Amino acid sequence: MTCDYDVIVVGARVAGASTAMLLARQGHTVLMVDRAALPSDTLSTHAILRSGILQLSRWGLLDTVIAAGTPGISNITLGFAEDRVEFQVRPEYGVDTFYAPRRHLLDGTLLEAAREAGADFSGSARMVDLIRDRGDSVHGILLDVGGGRVEPVTARMVVGADGVWSRTAELVGATAYRSHQPTNAVHYAYFDGVPAVGFWFQFTPGVNAGIIPTNDGVTCVFVGRHRDRLGEFRADPDAEFDLLLASAGHDLADLVSQGARVTPFRGTPGLPGFIRRPWGRGWALVGDAGYTKDPISAHGISDALRDAELCARAVHSALTESRVASHALRRYQEQRDALSVGMFTESEALAGYRWDAPEASTRMRVISEAVRGECAAIAALPEWDAVFSAA
């Protein structure tokens, strides 16, 4: 069967564009599709921690993010009730600085890198269904390109990178074997004039808050709490946001008060967490489509960059040597899960707001160790020409 593309990637933000870029760099023909007219901003945790920075550096894209004026972060403050732990980012795996680019910049960088590698992109286009053969193997998509036109586009593999509410996952019936209900309601806005102190993540019983410096001299200020308190925010967003900041820590609130809010609030009433089976006959899932955890760990972007490479390697193996396809994709699932379950468990516990300050501190140390494990796994990945011997 002759196909239009080797791979169609549904969703072209962090996970999708990265996966497409890596596959295109290996010579595969790739089409990215996205409902949005990218690049554009989206709801985001912003921060890219060590494993994510390591990926951008390995792929040759970190300099582009820096050149766009993204501030480097070397100072971190972790607050646990009244206690403050301040430290400098330690040089490990060649990373001594973190970054938190705005999403239109990060997504645009990854999208352009994928296009430079040879991938095609169709924006403002919606996948409405999958194309399957009689054996139910996926062979492409039906694409709504606007104007009432739906076009079939065939491919040897379809990768769903279409987020938490993935249409791809729904259509293939990807089952979740770990999950939790949404509990953590998070809202944020951008402030101008907040003094630069680096990242600040604050855990005070009942409240999670912090500041994340980003592009154009502004700072993302966020607050999270159990979703039971959503009514107060909806009644008076400004007053509730200020109250939550003060509850998190008066020193944090005082710092933010030196600036001025320059955007409306954005946020979520809570996101479900799940780990889904990420592959089947002719399809794979990557990023939030296959694995979503609560954003309280601020590790979503870093995980998406990590899993993009694990997925791309598996898809590359499946396309290049069909006899190892199931083995390669199963191995992707095993690697992803081994690197994700600890972070998933700790994020779920923190998002439930049943902890005191010492417990939050302990759980953050576990998350820190999980990040080190991710970095070790990424650094140990073989060169692409050695993928088959390692699969």
ZAFI-60247 format. One record per residue (C-alpha): x negated, y negated, z negated. Coordinates in nm, 3 decimals. Each point is the difference from the previous one (the first is absolute). Example, Ala and Ser with C-alpha at 12.3 -4.5 7.8 and 13.67 -1.06 7.14 Angstrom:
<nodes>
- xx	yy	zz
- -1.230	0.450	-0.780
- -0.137	-0.344	0.066
</nodes>
This chain:
<nodes>
- xx	yy	zz
- 0.000	0.000	0.000
- -0.138	-0.338	0.102
- 0.057	-0.270	-0.262
- -0.011	-0.376	0.018
- -0.236	-0.011	-0.301
- -0.196	0.229	-0.222
- 0.142	-0.172	-0.311
- 0.283	-0.238	-0.077
- -0.034	-0.177	-0.336
- 0.330	-0.133	-0.133
- -0.085	-0.300	-0.218
- -0.302	-0.219	0.067
- -0.092	-0.154	-0.332
- -0.284	0.120	-0.224
- 0.041	0.377	0.016
- 0.131	0.011	0.356
- -0.245	-0.240	0.161
- -0.295	0.164	-0.179
- 0.106	0.348	0.112
- 0.051	-0.122	0.356
- -0.337	-0.175	0.003
- -0.189	0.307	-0.119
- 0.169	0.228	0.253
- -0.051	-0.247	0.285
- -0.369	-0.025	-0.094
- -0.017	0.377	0.054
- 0.131	-0.044	0.355
- 0.364	0.096	-0.057
- 0.273	-0.194	0.178
- 0.210	-0.168	-0.268
- 0.316	-0.209	-0.009
- 0.092	-0.200	-0.312
- 0.359	-0.117	-0.041
- 0.146	-0.223	-0.270
- 0.335	-0.163	-0.065
- -0.173	-0.326	-0.094
- -0.176	-0.250	0.222
- -0.342	0.054	-0.153
- -0.209	-0.142	-0.153
- 0.227	-0.132	-0.273
- 0.017	-0.007	-0.377
- 0.180	0.269	-0.196
- 0.064	0.094	-0.361
- -0.341	0.096	-0.135
- -0.220	0.058	-0.303
- -0.281	-0.183	0.185
- -0.299	0.134	-0.194
- -0.240	0.238	0.174
- -0.205	0.188	-0.256
- -0.329	0.186	0.039
- 0.111	0.295	0.212
- 0.185	-0.230	0.241
- -0.293	-0.238	0.032
- -0.222	0.301	0.066
- 0.225	0.102	0.289
- 0.007	-0.347	0.159
- -0.379	-0.013	-0.026
- -0.046	0.349	0.151
- 0.225	-0.097	0.291
- -0.185	-0.326	0.066
- 0.297	-0.223	-0.085
- -0.088	-0.150	-0.338
- -0.197	-0.287	0.153
- 0.309	-0.102	0.200
- 0.209	-0.017	-0.318
- -0.270	-0.206	-0.173
- -0.047	-0.232	0.299
- 0.372	-0.086	-0.014
- -0.063	-0.174	-0.333
- 0.110	0.277	-0.233
- -0.154	-0.076	-0.341
- -0.231	0.261	-0.145
- 0.088	0.119	-0.348
- -0.273	0.115	-0.236
- 0.167	-0.082	-0.335
- 0.278	0.218	-0.142
- 0.209	-0.059	-0.312
- 0.207	0.283	-0.144
- 0.233	-0.108	-0.277
- 0.167	0.236	-0.246
- 0.233	-0.199	-0.224
- -0.236	-0.240	-0.185
- -0.321	0.174	0.110
- -0.194	-0.115	0.306
- -0.263	0.205	0.179
- -0.202	-0.210	0.244
- -0.265	0.151	0.226
- -0.183	-0.037	0.328
- 0.057	0.245	0.285
- -0.283	0.252	-0.020
- -0.186	0.079	0.322
- 0.102	0.353	0.096
- 0.020	0.159	0.346
- -0.130	-0.325	0.146
- 0.298	-0.197	-0.137
- -0.048	-0.282	-0.250
- 0.285	-0.230	0.103
- 0.374	0.048	0.037
- 0.239	-0.191	0.229
- 0.373	-0.070	0.026
- 0.078	-0.126	0.352
- 0.346	-0.116	0.099
- 0.175	0.274	0.188
- 0.035	-0.185	0.330
- -0.380	-0.023	-0.001
- -0.074	0.358	-0.107
- 0.263	0.156	0.222
- -0.107	-0.220	0.290
- -0.364	0.102	-0.044
- 0.085	0.370	0.004
- 0.244	-0.037	0.288
- -0.255	-0.187	0.211
- -0.268	0.260	-0.079
- 0.235	0.274	0.118
- 0.071	-0.189	0.321
- -0.370	-0.062	0.057
- -0.051	0.376	-0.034
- 0.252	0.052	0.280
- 0.333	0.051	-0.179
- 0.314	-0.154	0.148
- 0.246	-0.194	-0.215
- 0.373	-0.061	0.035
- 0.137	-0.247	-0.255
- 0.363	-0.086	-0.076
- 0.080	0.353	0.114
- 0.192	0.257	-0.204
- -0.022	0.378	0.008
- 0.356	0.133	0.007
- -0.069	0.372	0.024
- -0.261	0.267	0.059
- -0.037	0.211	0.313
- -0.016	0.371	-0.080
- -0.029	0.321	0.197
- 0.225	0.301	-0.050
- -0.230	0.124	-0.274
- 0.050	-0.327	-0.188
- -0.360	-0.114	0.053
- -0.030	-0.379	0.036
- -0.118	-0.128	0.339
- 0.066	-0.373	-0.009
- 0.252	-0.268	-0.090
- 0.297	-0.189	0.138
- -0.096	-0.365	-0.021
- 0.244	-0.291	-0.015
- -0.185	-0.280	0.176
- 0.284	-0.253	-0.016
- 0.261	-0.112	0.244
- 0.191	0.323	-0.043
- -0.283	0.204	0.150
- -0.113	0.327	-0.159
- -0.303	0.162	0.160
- -0.149	0.346	-0.057
- -0.373	0.001	-0.076
- -0.166	0.340	-0.026
- -0.304	0.098	-0.204
- -0.182	0.306	-0.124
- 0.034	-0.128	-0.358
- 0.215	-0.260	-0.179
- -0.137	-0.157	-0.317
- 0.251	-0.170	-0.228
- -0.153	-0.301	-0.175
- 0.332	-0.177	-0.045
- -0.002	-0.059	-0.373
- 0.198	0.098	-0.306
- 0.330	0.025	0.189
- -0.160	0.193	0.286
- 0.231	0.082	0.288
- -0.255	0.253	0.120
- 0.005	0.186	-0.331
- 0.380	0.000	0.006
- 0.018	0.140	0.352
- -0.248	0.283	-0.063
- 0.154	0.080	-0.340
- -0.326	-0.045	-0.188
- 0.063	0.126	-0.351
- -0.130	-0.163	-0.318
- -0.149	0.240	-0.252
- -0.076	-0.269	-0.257
- 0.215	-0.305	-0.059
- 0.125	-0.255	-0.251
- 0.272	-0.261	-0.007
- -0.075	-0.374	0.033
- -0.061	-0.164	-0.338
- -0.235	-0.296	0.054
- 0.140	-0.327	0.137
- -0.278	-0.226	0.130
- 0.014	-0.359	0.126
- -0.274	-0.231	0.116
- -0.062	-0.338	0.157
- -0.301	-0.194	0.127
- -0.136	-0.285	-0.211
- -0.237	-0.277	0.094
- -0.250	-0.144	-0.248
- -0.034	0.299	-0.235
- -0.363	0.003	-0.124
- -0.198	0.285	0.155
- -0.081	0.269	-0.257
- 0.010	0.309	0.222
- 0.259	0.277	-0.031
- 0.199	0.010	-0.324
- 0.221	0.299	-0.074
- 0.194	-0.032	-0.326
- 0.180	0.279	-0.185
- 0.210	-0.116	-0.292
- 0.275	0.231	-0.129
- 0.302	-0.060	0.222
- -0.186	-0.217	0.253
- -0.265	0.041	0.269
- -0.131	-0.324	0.154
- -0.304	-0.150	0.161
- -0.171	-0.216	0.258
- -0.160	0.093	0.331
- -0.189	-0.272	0.195
- 0.056	0.023	0.374
- -0.051	-0.204	0.319
- 0.045	-0.375	0.048
- -0.085	-0.078	-0.361
- 0.323	0.140	-0.140
- 0.054	0.260	-0.271
- 0.259	0.275	-0.010
- 0.159	-0.003	-0.346
- 0.214	0.302	-0.084
- 0.216	0.132	-0.282
- 0.144	0.347	-0.045
- 0.241	0.140	-0.258
- 0.259	0.275	-0.027
- 0.271	-0.044	0.258
- 0.257	-0.029	-0.280
- -0.104	-0.367	-0.022
- 0.086	-0.085	0.360
- 0.316	-0.182	-0.100
- -0.193	-0.269	-0.187
- -0.222	-0.064	0.302
- 0.292	-0.027	0.238
- 0.175	-0.246	-0.232
- -0.299	-0.237	-0.029
- -0.314	0.113	0.188
- -0.226	-0.287	-0.113
- 0.088	0.027	-0.368
- -0.026	0.380	-0.007
- -0.331	0.001	0.190
- -0.147	-0.252	-0.246
- 0.136	0.195	-0.298
- -0.150	0.325	0.125
- -0.338	-0.163	0.060
- -0.001	-0.146	-0.352
- 0.104	0.339	-0.140
- -0.290	0.162	0.181
- -0.252	-0.245	-0.146
- 0.002	-0.368	-0.085
- -0.355	-0.042	0.136
- 0.112	0.149	0.333
- 0.307	-0.226	0.007
- -0.210	-0.306	-0.086
- -0.236	0.077	0.288
- 0.287	0.032	0.248
- 0.159	-0.322	-0.131
- -0.303	-0.194	0.133
- 0.119	0.082	0.351
- 0.325	-0.045	0.189
- 0.220	0.257	0.172
- -0.003	-0.057	0.378
- 0.216	0.288	0.126
- 0.328	0.166	-0.094
- -0.009	0.314	-0.213
- -0.023	0.336	0.171
- 0.037	0.339	-0.158
- 0.169	0.332	-0.042
- 0.257	0.131	-0.248
- -0.209	0.316	-0.020
- -0.142	0.255	0.240
- 0.042	0.377	-0.016
- -0.311	0.212	-0.029
- -0.049	0.320	0.196
- -0.252	0.237	0.154
- 0.136	0.153	0.319
- -0.117	0.279	0.226
- -0.194	-0.206	0.258
- -0.009	0.222	0.305
- 0.186	0.243	0.221
- 0.011	0.112	0.362
- -0.097	-0.304	0.204
- 0.024	-0.254	-0.283
- -0.182	-0.144	-0.298
- 0.068	-0.267	-0.263
- -0.249	-0.250	-0.138
- 0.008	-0.285	-0.251
- 0.322	-0.073	-0.189
- 0.196	0.222	0.239
- -0.160	0.306	-0.157
- -0.110	-0.120	-0.342
- 0.135	-0.295	-0.196
- -0.080	-0.089	-0.358
- 0.105	-0.296	-0.211
- -0.199	-0.315	0.087
- -0.105	-0.054	-0.362
- -0.340	0.152	0.075
- -0.066	-0.258	0.277
- -0.148	0.285	0.201
- 0.246	0.040	0.288
- -0.213	-0.163	0.271
- -0.309	0.191	-0.107
- 0.190	0.330	0.012
- 0.135	-0.082	0.346
- -0.353	-0.063	0.131
- -0.122	0.324	-0.157
- 0.283	0.214	0.133
- -0.022	-0.152	0.348
- -0.340	0.162	0.043
- 0.106	0.333	-0.151
- 0.302	0.007	0.231
- -0.194	-0.113	0.308
- -0.260	0.270	-0.052
- 0.270	0.266	-0.026
- 0.187	-0.126	0.306
- -0.326	-0.021	0.194
- -0.075	0.362	-0.085
- 0.353	0.108	0.091
- -0.017	-0.174	0.337
- -0.349	0.114	0.087
- 0.029	0.364	-0.102
- 0.362	0.115	-0.024
- -0.084	0.329	-0.170
- -0.106	-0.188	-0.316
- 0.291	-0.248	0.003
- 0.196	0.149	-0.290
- -0.316	0.053	-0.203
- -0.122	-0.356	0.058
- 0.336	-0.159	-0.088
- 0.041	0.220	-0.307
- -0.348	-0.102	-0.108
- 0.102	-0.366	0.037
- 0.291	0.061	-0.235
- -0.224	0.175	-0.253
- -0.260	-0.279	0.008
- 0.260	-0.275	-0.028
- 0.174	0.170	-0.291
- -0.321	0.073	-0.187
- -0.094	-0.368	0.018
- 0.353	-0.129	-0.072
- 0.165	0.201	-0.276
- -0.195	-0.162	-0.285
- 0.071	-0.353	0.122
- 0.363	0.092	0.063
- 0.044	0.133	-0.354
- -0.162	-0.299	-0.169
- 0.191	-0.250	0.213
- 0.330	0.169	-0.080
- -0.075	-0.013	-0.371
- -0.105	-0.367	0.006
- 0.305	-0.094	0.210
- 0.233	0.143	-0.264
- -0.109	-0.262	-0.259
- 0.009	0.246	-0.289
- -0.366	-0.061	-0.088
- -0.176	-0.207	-0.261
- -0.322	-0.189	0.071
- -0.242	0.284	-0.097
- 0.185	0.245	0.224
- -0.005	-0.246	0.292
- -0.376	-0.041	-0.048
- -0.051	0.376	0.003
- 0.209	0.043	0.314
- -0.192	-0.275	0.179
- -0.326	0.177	-0.082
- 0.142	0.316	0.159
- 0.089	-0.201	0.310
- -0.353	-0.142	0.011
- -0.144	0.351	-0.007
- 0.239	0.103	0.278
- -0.134	-0.284	0.216
- -0.355	0.123	-0.056
- 0.110	0.345	0.114
- 0.153	-0.150	0.313
- -0.320	-0.185	0.082
- -0.203	0.317	-0.042
- 0.236	0.187	0.232
- -0.010	-0.275	0.263
- -0.380	-0.028	-0.015
- -0.028	0.378	0.046
- 0.208	0.012	0.319
- -0.199	0.147	0.288
- -0.080	-0.187	0.316
- 0.276	0.035	0.255
- -0.197	0.242	0.217
- -0.017	0.237	-0.301
- 0.372	0.001	-0.078
- 0.069	0.350	0.136
- -0.268	0.174	-0.203
- 0.137	-0.164	-0.317
- 0.368	0.060	0.073
</nodes>
